[in-house]
């Protein structure tokens, strides 16, 4: 069963339930009204009969019976019985031979003051009243069949049933048309557009429907997905392009050195020079391969809930000490933007070894591309966050370079005379993301390069 038919059935079923509940409510409310109105008429007949019998001296039981039989307001199958305080019948609208009643009913009326009953087979309704007239008490039993009321109820029932079936049929048709035109057709159009999008035309976007909030959200989210996919494909193409360039350079150098070595006989010293050059290129290729493998491993890593808490400032100072020992020319300055009131503001869940790798890459990147090989690091505690700012006075990156800054193997215009593979920032970014942080580049107000790392604190 397709979605269009399912939605139509659900819509029709809902409409059928609503109509059924409404119509049943109407029928029951009308039935209550009919019953109350009929008992009101019976009560009026009972009180009028008792009043005429007792208060008007010129009217006796025979004359009153004649009046009742000839009045136009007589109810179908009407019977009115009047009893005195001793339960003796003093008046009836029918012959005494056809009078049927039990004394238990009189006892109930005398005790309760009013009794209502209905015969489920004949639908005859009975009203018993105790009426006091001065010191005297009378019991009046009035019964009749509400022929016109029941006819109205039957007609109402048939009308409501017919209306329910017609309403159900109309609801099915309207639901089907609505689902087909408002829901199904736009979904089919979206599906057709999605089916036409492939790896060679990721720049295509879905048309965003208007006045259809759900479909609009769906189209916008899918367009956002296409945007991310396009960026991923572009990153992949850039990766292949930059990786090919980085791999081709050492391989070309090795091939050239090998050709030169084979071109003519050389001395032992010359061969040693060539072998050392080949060794350097091989070492570069091995380092590059290790970096690529490291990137792949970061994609599979994730922090466990029981990851221990570490102090970011302690990790930073440990890394700085290591860098100063390895690179004595690096000038690394550290300061706090604000002194934390609580030392826990610098704590986060993380892997200290990985964080040292990320910080080391950022320090090396800043120092190597700074004219005086210096970097200024600022620690900035924030609410539920802690930031590290790495600033240097190197050449500011262009907008085009910023867009591909974190692409593997990308190297800026100022990196041609520097050794490296263009993977340091990428590795740092992966490590920061692993710790639910962000790494971003911006130009400070002083015109300095600034890499900002932000981590959520524990």
N, C-alpha and C positions, 0 to 999 in steps of 0.2 A: 504494500500500500504506500503510495507516494505521499509526500508532505502536503501537497495541495488537498488531497482527499481527506487526509487525517485532520487537518485544520478545519475543513468544512464540516466534518462530522462532529468534532469537538464544539465548534461554534453552534451548530444546530442543536446538539444535545444540551448545551447550556441554555439556549433560547427556549427549548422545550421544557426544561426544568423550571425556568423563570415563569413561563406562561402557565404551567401546571400549578405552581404554588399560588400565583396570582388568582387564577380562576377558582381554585379550591377555596381560597380566602373569600372571594366574592360570593361563592355559593353558600358557604357556611354563614357569612354575615347576613346574607339575604334570608336564609332559613331562620336565623335567630330573630330577625325583624318580623318575619311572617308569624312566627310562633307568639312573640310578645304582642303583636297587633291583634291576633285572633283571641288570645286570652283576655286582652283588654275589652274586646267586644263581648266575650262571654261574661266578664265581670259586670259590664254595663247592663247587659240583659238581666243578669241575676239581681242586681241592685234595683233596677227599675221594676221588675216583677214583684220583689218583696215590698217595695215602697207602695206600689199601687194596691197590693193585697192588704196591707196593714193600715196605711194612712188614709186611703180614700174609702169612706164608708159606703158610697153608692155602688162600689164595685165588689161583687162577690167572686168566688172561684169560678163559677160557671161563666159569668160575663167576661172575666179576665181570660179564660181559655178561648172564648170566641174571638176576643180581640187579638190574642197571640196568633191564632190560626189564620186570621185574615189580614194581618199586617204585612206590608211589603218587606220589612226588615227581618223576617224570619230566616234563621240560618238553616242550611241543609241538615236533615236528621236531628233537628234541635229537640232537646228535652230539658225541661226545667222543673225541678222538684223542690218544694219548700216544706221544711219540717219545723215543728215547734220545739221547745226545750225538752220535751219528753220523747223526742224522736218519732212523733206521730206525723204522718204525712197530711198536710193541710191543703196542699195544692200541687197539681202537676199539669203539664201541657199535653200529656198523652193519657190514654185510657189506663185505668188502674190495672187491668189485666195484663198490659204489656210492660208494666214498670218492673225493671230489674235493678236491684241495688242490694248492698249488704250493709249490715250494721257496723262492721269493722271500718268501712269508709266513713260513716257518720262519726264514729269515735275518733278517727284521725282528724277529721275536720274540726270537731269540737275541741280537740286538744291543741292542734296547731293553728287554727284560725283560718288557714288557707291551704288547700291541697290541689296540686296539679298532676294529672295523669293522662297518658295516651295509650290507646290500644294499638299495638304494633301491627296487627292484622288489618283492622278496619280503618286505622288512622283517626278514629274518633277521639277527640280531645275533651277532657273533663276538668271542670273547675269547681272545687268545693269551698264555700265561704261560711264563716260564722258572723252573722250580722246582729248587732245589739240594737234594740229599739226600746229605750227607756230601761225598765226592769226586765223586759222580755228579751229572749234570745232566740234567734232563728238560724236554721241551717239550710243553705241553698245549694243545690247541686245542679250545675248547668253543663250540658254536653252538646257537642255538634261536630259536624264534619266540615272542615274548611275546603270545600270543593274548589273554589276559585283560587285560593292560596296554593293548593297543591298543583293545580293546573299551571299556575305561574311558575312554580318551582320546576315542574317537568319541562316546561318550555325554556326556562333559564338553563337547565342542565343540558338540554339538547343544543341550545345555542352556544354554550361554552365549549361543549365537545367539538362541535363543528368549527368553531373559531380556533380551537387548539390545533386541530388537524390542518386547517388552512394556514394558521400562523407557523406551524412546523414546516409545512411545504415551502412557504415564503422564506422562512429562515434558512432552509437548506439552499434554496436558489440564491438568496442574497449572500450567504456565506461563501458559496462556491464562486460567485462572481467577484466578491471582494478579495478572496484569497488568490484567485487567478490574476486579477488585474493589479492589486495593490501589493501583494506579497510574492506570489509565484513568478510573475513576469519579470519584475526587477531582479529577483534572485537568478532567474535563467539568464538574463542579460549579463549580470555580474559573472556568472559561471562561464559564459561564452567568452567574455573578455579575459577572464583568468586563464582559460584554456589556450588563448592565443598568445600568452606571455611565456617566453622561453629565455634561455641563456643569451640569445643573440639580440633580444629586444627588451632588456630589463628597464630601459628608460620609459617604457609605456606605463601609464597610470590609469586606474579605474576612474570612470566618471562618478563623482559624488552626488547621489540623489538628493533632492531638496524636499523638505517637509516630510521626511521619513527618517526619524531619529535613529532607529536601530540599523537600517541599511546604510545610513550616512556614517555611523560609527564603524560598521563593518568595512565599508569602502575605505575610510580614512585609516583604519588599522592595517588593512591589507596594503594600502599605498605606503604606509610607514614600513611594513615588512619588506616591500619591494625596494624601498630606499636603503634599508640595511643590507639586503641581498646585493644590491648594486655596489654598495660600498665594499662588501666582502669580496665580490668579484674583482673590483678595482684593486683592492689590496692584494688579492692573489696575483693579478697581472703584474702589479708593481713588484711584488715579491719575486716573481719569476724573472722580471727584467733586471732588478737590482742584483739578485742572486747570480744570474748568468754573468753579469758584468764583473761581480766580485770573484767569481770562480774562474772566469776567463783570463783575468789579469795574471794571477800566479801560474796558471797552466800555460799561458803564452810565454811567460818568462822562463818557465822550466823547459818548454819546447825549444825556445831560442838558445838557452844555455846548452842544452843537449846537442843541438845542431852545430853550435860553435865548437863544442868539444870533439865532435866527430868529423869536423871539416878538415882537421889536420892534426898531426901528432903534436903533443904538448909536453911540457916538463911536468914533473911531479907537483911542483908548487902551483902551476897553473891549474892542474886538475883538482888540487885541494881547494883552490879559490872557487872553482866551478861547483864542486861538491858542497862547499859551505853555502853558496848561493842557493843551490837546490834544496839544501836542508832547511834554510830559512823559509823558502816558499812552501815546502812540505809542512813545516811547523805552522805556517799561517793557515794552510788548508785544514790541518787537524784542529786548530783552534776554532776555525769557522764551523767545522762539522760539529764540534762539541757544543758550540753556542746554539746551533740549529736544533740539536737533540735536546738541549736544555729548554728551549722554547716549547718544544713538543711536550716535554714533561710537565710544564706549568699548566698546560691545558687540562691535564687530568688531576691536578692537585686541588684539594679543597681543605679548608680549616675544619677540624673536628670541634664539637661542642666543648670538649674537655681540654682544648688548647690552653696552655698556661698563660698567665698574665706577665707582660714584660714592660719595662720602663723604656720608652722611646728615646729619652735623652741619654740613658746609659748605652743603648745600642749605638746611638749617634757618636758618642765620645769614643767608644771602642773602635768604631770604624775609622774615625779621624786619626787615632793613634796608629792604627795599622797603615793608613795612607802616608802618614808622616814618616814612618819607618821605611816604606817602600819607595816613596818619592820625596826626597828631601827638598826638592825645588818647589813643591806645592805650598802655597800660603793659604791656610784655612782659618777663617775667623768665625767665631760663634757668639751669638748674643740672644738674650731672651727679649721678646717684644713686651712681655709682661710676666712678672714673677707669679707662678701659680700659687693660689691660696691653699690648695690641697694637692699633695703629691700624686694623688690618684688621677688627677687631670691629665697626667702624662702616661698613664697605663693603658695598654690595649692587649687584646688577645692576638698572639702572633708567633711566628717562627723567627727567632733572633738571627739565625744564620741567613735566611732568605732576605730579611730586612737589611742586614749588613751588605749583602750583595747589591740590593737596589740602591742603598745610600752610596756605596762605593762607586757604582756606575755613574751616579749623578755628580759626585765630587770629581771623578776623573773627567767627565764630560765638560764640567764647568772650568776646571783648571787648564785642560789642554786647549780649549778655545778662548782662553783669556790671554791678553797680551802679556800680563805679568804673572800668569799661572796662579791666580788667586781666586778664591771663592768666598763669599760671605753667606753664612748660614744663619737664619733667624728662626728661633723656636717660638711659636705663637699658640699658647693654650686658648681654646675657645670653649663655648658651652657644648659639652658632649662631643667635642672634636679637638684635635690637635694638628697643627700645620707646621711644615718645614718649608722654608723658602730658600732656594739656592740661587744666588745672584752672582753674575760676573759681568765684566766690561767688554766682552767680545762683540763681534759684529752681530747686529740685530738681524734676525731671520725675516725673510720676506713672507707675504701672505701665502704664496704658492708653496714655500718650503714648510710653513706651519701646517698646511693641510695634510702633508704626507710625512710629518715629522716622526710619527710613531709607526711608520711602515718599515718592516724588516729590510735591512741592507740600504736604507736611504741614508745618503750623506749629503750635507749641505755644500754650498759653494766654497765655504771656508775650510773644508775638510780635505782638499786635494793633496795637501802636503802633510797630512796627518795619517798615521797608521791606524787601522781599525776596520771594522766590517759593517758598521751601521746597525749593530744589534744591541748596544748597551742600553739605550733608552727604551727599546722594545721590551727587553728583559725586565728593566725597572718597572715599566708600566704593568706588565703581567703580575709581578710580585705585589705591587700596590693594590691591584684589583683583587688579588687573592685575599688580601687583608681588608676587603670591602672599602678601600680607599680610592682616591682619585689623584691623577697626575696630570697637570696642565701647564702650558707654556704661555707666558705673557710678557709684555714689555713694561717695565716699571715706569713710574713717573720721572725717574732720573735718567731714563733711556737705557736701562740695563736689562740684560736677559734675565728672566726670572722663571725658574721651574718651581711650582708649588705642589707639595704632597700633603693631602689631608686624610687623616685617619679618624674613624670613630673611636672614642675612648670606651673603656670597659665600665 
